[in-house]
Amino acid sequence: MNRAAERLALVTDRSVRCPDCHGCMEFKTDRAGRAMEVCACGYRAYIERRTGKRPEETKN
């Protein structure tokens, strides 16, 4: 491996834990393009997408 490749080495994020086995989870996408969290124990959960917009307030 050359020096440039060594400087660009990616760090693995291990912050998300599985609620069932407390192991590290991975982020993946399914065929429809939806993001999901996947664990080696078989736990899967779809990630809810946020738009970043706040709900509009109704004015009386």
Residue pairs with C-beta under 8 A, 6 or more apart in sequence:
14 24
16 24
16 25
16 27
16 37
17 23
17 24
17 25
18 24
18 25
18 39
18 41
18 43
19 43
20 39
20 41
20 43
21 39
21 40
21 41
21 43
23 39
23 40
23 41
24 39
25 37
25 38
25 39
25 43
26 37
26 38
26 39
27 35
27 36
27 37
27 38
27 47
28 35
28 36
28 38
29 35
29 36
30 36
34 46
34 47
35 46
35 47
35 49
36 44
36 45
36 46
36 47
37 43
37 44
37 45
37 47
38 44
